[in-house]
Amino acid sequence: MTSRKKVLLKVIILGDSGVGKTSLMNMYVNKRFSNQYKATIGADFLTRELVVQDRLVTMQCMSKFLLT
């Protein structure tokens, strides 16, 4: 039995309030969409594991409100 190489990928989504950063993460990680808007205070974190070219990739997603 061969073990897969593990890779950690960190993705940060930045943007203005209310544009859908957390919704985008939820669709990709959980395959769910909510019509209810709830402002993120601080940062939102989600994790997804997937296999890419025989490597186990742990994808840590973070959405953060960007002050301009």
N, CA, C and O atoms as a DFTB+ gen file, in Angstrom:
272 C
 N C O
     1  1       0.837      -1.179       0.000
     2  2       0.000       0.000       0.000
     3  2       0.886       1.247       0.000
     4  3       1.734       1.405       0.878
     5  1       0.696       2.112      -0.960
     6  2       1.482       3.335      -1.035
     7  2       0.721       4.469      -0.358
     8  3      -0.504       4.556      -0.444
     9  1       1.463       5.325       0.308
    10  2       0.815       6.471       0.945
    11  2       0.905       7.670       0.006
    12  3       1.898       7.871      -0.693
    13  1      -0.146       8.442       0.018
    14  2      -0.180       9.628      -0.830
    15  2       0.598      10.757      -0.179
    16  3       0.654      10.870       1.045
    17  1       1.194      11.588      -1.015
    18  2       1.859      12.781      -0.509
    19  2       0.791      13.763      -0.052
    20  3      -0.238      13.926      -0.708
    21  1       1.043      14.415       1.076
    22  2       0.083      15.374       1.618
    23  2       0.526      16.793       1.303
    24  3       1.703      17.136       1.415
    25  1      -0.436      17.603       0.910
    26  2      -0.177      18.996       0.564
    27  2      -1.178      19.862       1.322
    28  3      -2.358      19.522       1.403
    29  1      -0.716      20.968       1.872
    30  2      -1.593      21.934       2.522
    31  2      -1.673      23.170       1.641
    32  3      -0.655      23.782       1.317
    33  1      -2.884      23.531       1.259
    34  2      -3.119      24.691       0.406
    35  2      -3.984      25.673       1.181
    36  3      -5.083      25.330       1.617
    37  1      -3.490      26.885       1.350
    38  2      -4.245      27.911       2.064
    39  2      -4.754      28.929       1.053
    40  3      -3.984      29.495       0.277
    41  1      -6.072      29.153       1.076
    42  2      -6.715      30.079       0.150
    43  2      -7.374      31.184       0.968
    44  3      -8.166      30.907       1.868
    45  1      -7.049      32.424       0.658
    46  2      -7.652      33.568       1.343
    47  2      -8.482      34.339       0.325
    48  3      -7.985      34.736      -0.728
    49  1      -9.759      34.547       0.656
    50  2     -10.662      35.297      -0.216
    51  2     -10.918      36.645       0.451
    52  3     -11.473      36.707       1.548
    53  1     -10.514      37.712      -0.212
    54  2     -10.674      39.064       0.318
    55  2     -11.679      39.832      -0.516
    56  3     -11.805      39.591      -1.716
    57  1     -12.394      40.754       0.110
    58  2     -13.318      41.579      -0.648
    59  2     -14.195      42.422       0.249
    60  3     -14.163      42.299       1.473
    61  1     -14.973      43.273      -0.373
    62  2     -15.897      44.142       0.346
    63  2     -16.991      43.327       1.019
    64  3     -17.213      42.163       0.685
    65  1     -17.664      43.949       1.961
    66  2     -18.759      43.314       2.681
    67  2     -19.939      43.048       1.744
    68  3     -20.292      43.895       0.923
    69  1     -20.541      41.871       1.874
    70  2     -21.765      41.554       1.139
    71  2     -21.588      41.098      -0.292
    72  3     -22.578      40.998      -1.016
    73  1     -20.362      40.814      -0.737
    74  2     -20.159      40.426      -2.134
    75  2     -20.246      38.920      -2.373
    76  3     -20.328      38.487      -3.523
    77  1     -20.230      38.098      -1.288
    78  2     -20.404      36.657      -1.456
    79  2     -19.181      35.804      -1.200
    80  3     -19.114      34.670      -1.676
    81  1     -18.215      36.314      -0.465
    82  2     -16.996      35.541      -0.182
    83  2     -17.320      34.250       0.567
    84  3     -16.881      33.172       0.166
    85  1     -18.081      34.355       1.648
    86  2     -18.442      33.181       2.443
    87  2     -19.360      32.256       1.652
    88  3     -19.239      31.036       1.762
    89  1     -20.267      32.804       0.864
    90  2     -21.155      31.983       0.028
    91  2     -20.360      31.188      -0.997
    92  3     -20.671      30.024      -1.253
    93  1     -19.349      31.794      -1.581
    94  2     -18.481      31.110      -2.541
    95  2     -17.765      29.941      -1.869
    96  3     -17.689      28.848      -2.429
    97  1     -17.239      30.176      -0.662
    98  2     -16.575      29.102       0.080
    99  2     -17.553      27.983       0.412
   100  3     -17.227      26.808       0.244
   101  1     -18.752      28.336       0.883
   102  2     -19.750      27.323       1.233
   103  2     -20.157      26.482       0.032
   104  3     -20.346      25.272       0.159
   105  1     -20.293      27.103      -1.121
   106  2     -20.651      26.350      -2.329
   107  2     -19.548      25.365      -2.693
   108  3     -19.843      24.227      -3.060
   109  1     -18.300      25.768      -2.602
   110  2     -17.191      24.896      -2.983
   111  2     -16.958      23.787      -1.959
   112  3     -16.755      22.633      -2.335
   113  1     -16.983      24.123      -0.676
   114  2     -16.659      23.149       0.366
   115  2     -17.858      22.280       0.734
   116  3     -17.733      21.058       0.802
   117  1     -19.018      22.894       0.971
   118  2     -20.193      22.166       1.477
   119  2     -21.270      21.903       0.438
   120  3     -22.232      21.184       0.710
   121  1     -21.119      22.479      -0.753
   122  2     -22.121      22.357      -1.818
   123  2     -23.502      22.814      -1.337
   124  3     -24.524      22.199      -1.643
   125  1     -23.501      23.916      -0.570
   126  2     -24.739      24.498      -0.051
   127  2     -24.726      25.999      -0.292
   128  3     -23.677      26.643      -0.274
   129  1     -25.926      26.542      -0.519
   130  2     -26.071      27.985      -0.662
   131  2     -27.210      28.447       0.229
   132  3     -28.256      27.801       0.290
   133  1     -27.014      29.546       0.911
   134  2     -28.048      30.121       1.762
   135  2     -28.412      31.500       1.233
   136  3     -27.535      32.302       0.914
   137  1     -29.705      31.771       1.141
   138  2     -30.167      33.092       0.711
   139  2     -30.106      34.113       1.839
   140  3     -30.245      35.313       1.601
   141  1     -29.899      33.645       3.060
   142  2     -29.857      34.550       4.208
   143  2     -28.476      35.189       4.304
   144  3     -27.453      34.510       4.221
   145  1     -28.469      36.506       4.480
   146  2     -27.204      37.226       4.616
   147  2     -26.886      37.413       6.090
   148  3     -27.701      37.933       6.851
   149  1     -25.713      36.992       6.476
   150  2     -25.219      37.206       7.833
   151  2     -23.778      37.676       7.704
   152  3     -22.916      36.931       7.238
   153  1     -23.520      38.904       8.112
   154  2     -22.178      39.473       7.970
   155  2     -21.162      38.670       8.777
   156  3     -21.422      38.290       9.919
   157  1     -20.012      38.418       8.177
   158  2     -18.924      37.728       8.866
   159  2     -18.187      38.729       9.741
   160  3     -17.781      39.796       9.281
   161  1     -18.022      38.372      11.000
   162  2     -17.259      39.217      11.921
   163  2     -15.886      38.573      12.057
   164  3     -15.782      37.432      12.508
   165  1     -14.853      39.274      11.682
   166  2     -13.504      38.703      11.722
   167  2     -13.224      37.926      10.454
   168  3     -13.060      38.507       9.381
   169  1     -13.169      36.595      10.581
   170  2     -12.876      35.741       9.425
   171  2     -13.692      34.461       9.515
   172  3     -14.084      34.039      10.603
   173  1     -13.944      33.850       8.372
   174  2     -14.662      32.582       8.266
   175  2     -13.678      31.535       7.749
   176  3     -12.903      31.820       6.837
   177  1     -13.698      30.326       8.318
   178  2     -12.774      29.270       7.918
   179  2     -13.537      28.008       7.536
   180  3     -14.470      27.613       8.234
   181  1     -13.150      27.376       6.439
   182  2     -13.680      26.077       6.019
   183  2     -12.522      25.246       5.471
   184  3     -11.545      25.790       4.956
   185  1     -12.643      23.932       5.587
   186  2     -11.595      23.026       5.113
   187  2     -12.200      21.952       4.225
   188  3     -13.284      21.441       4.504
   189  1     -11.498      21.613       3.162
   190  2     -11.918      20.540       2.258
   191  2     -10.693      19.716       1.890
   192  3      -9.614      20.258       1.655
   193  1     -10.873      18.406       1.844
   194  2      -9.794      17.520       1.400
   195  2     -10.156      16.952       0.039
   196  3     -11.301      16.566      -0.195
   197  1      -9.185      16.901      -0.851
   198  2      -9.397      16.340      -2.173
   199  2      -8.100      15.725      -2.663
   200  3      -7.027      16.009      -2.130
   201  1      -8.201      14.883      -3.675
   202  2      -7.027      14.233      -4.252
   203  2      -6.753      14.866      -5.609
   204  3      -7.628      14.926      -6.473
   205  1      -5.522      15.338      -5.779
   206  2      -5.089      15.953      -7.032
   207  2      -3.778      15.292      -7.433
   208  3      -2.798      15.352      -6.691
   209  1      -3.756      14.669      -8.595
   210  2      -2.566      13.986      -9.118
   211  2      -1.942      13.079      -8.056
   212  3      -0.740      13.141      -7.795
   213  1      -2.775      12.244      -7.455
   214  2      -2.376      11.263      -6.440
   215  2      -1.779      11.904      -5.182
   216  3      -1.006      11.269      -4.465
   217  1      -2.136      13.145      -4.924
   218  2      -1.718      13.829      -3.696
   219  2      -2.968      14.193      -2.903
   220  3      -3.952      14.668      -3.470
   221  1      -2.926      13.970      -1.599
   222  2      -4.014      14.382      -0.723
   223  2      -3.813      15.855      -0.391
   224  3      -2.847      16.226       0.276
   225  1      -4.735      16.687      -0.860
   226  2      -4.634      18.128      -0.664
   227  2      -5.647      18.549       0.394
   228  3      -6.847      18.315       0.250
   229  1      -5.154      19.168       1.447
   230  2      -6.024      19.773       2.445
   231  2      -6.084      21.254       2.120
   232  3      -5.075      21.958       2.161
   233  1      -7.284      21.713       1.797
   234  2      -7.477      23.091       1.376
   235  2      -8.144      23.855       2.511
   236  3      -9.288      23.572       2.868
   237  1      -7.435      24.815       3.072
   238  2      -7.984      25.655       4.128
   239  2      -8.406      26.972       3.494
   240  3      -7.576      27.718       2.974
   241  1      -9.702      27.251       3.541
   242  2     -10.235      28.471       2.946
   243  2     -10.577      29.467       4.046
   244  3     -11.133      29.096       5.080
   245  1     -10.245      30.717       3.821
   246  2     -10.580      31.769       4.763
   247  2     -11.146      32.950       3.990
   248  3     -10.567      33.382       2.993
   249  1     -12.281      33.471       4.453
   250  2     -12.805      34.697       3.853
   251  2     -12.686      35.802       4.887
   252  3     -12.933      35.595       6.075
   253  1     -12.307      36.968       4.416
   254  2     -12.059      38.091       5.318
   255  2     -12.538      39.363       4.664
   256  3     -12.288      39.608       3.484
   257  1     -13.235      40.174       5.451
   258  2     -13.684      41.483       4.998
   259  2     -12.470      42.379       4.809
   260  3     -11.608      42.461       5.685
   261  1     -12.406      43.036       3.689
   262  2     -11.259      43.887       3.361
   263  2     -11.651      45.347       3.530
   264  3     -12.566      45.831       2.864
   265  1     -10.970      46.037       4.408
   266  2     -11.211      47.471       4.586
   267  2     -10.441      48.234       3.524
   268  3      -9.245      48.018       3.329
   269  1     -11.139      49.127       2.842
   270  2     -10.457      49.913       1.805
   271  2     -10.407      51.368       2.173
   272  3      -9.871      52.178       1.417
